[in-house]
Amino acid sequence: MTHLRDEMEHAVHKVYEGLSEERVIAHSRHRRRMHWILRLRNVAVAAAVVLFLLSLFHPPGRNLLKAVAYFLGALAYLGEILILTDCFTHRVPYREMFMAYCFGPLYLLLGVSYLTDH
């Protein structure tokens, strides 16, 4: 049982290493800029979460809250793309970027849909 747990912990650690943004940033040409982008991305994500949670209480203007949250989510995906591509100077395979390339524009469309919803 301990051996299986050790193998699982090792596998989780390997996955985390593969996704470590700090590691990506360490090899970046734009390290200082990448740290700021990472911070701003995290702030955008946190603000989007707060706005979505607030919209659950059905306040007046909840569609505006959701629209702004989706726009922040789109900005967060843009930040993710900038980090992974080193400000578009590094080519990353599409299979790794597929989610960011699809969900970034989708979040923009969702934000617009909440603004135009009557």
PyMOL commands that set and color helices and strands:
alter all, ss='L'
color gray80, all
select helices_A, chain A and resi 2-19+21-26+31-55+62-84+94-116
alter helices_A, ss='H'
color red, helices_A
deselect
rebuild
show_as cartoon
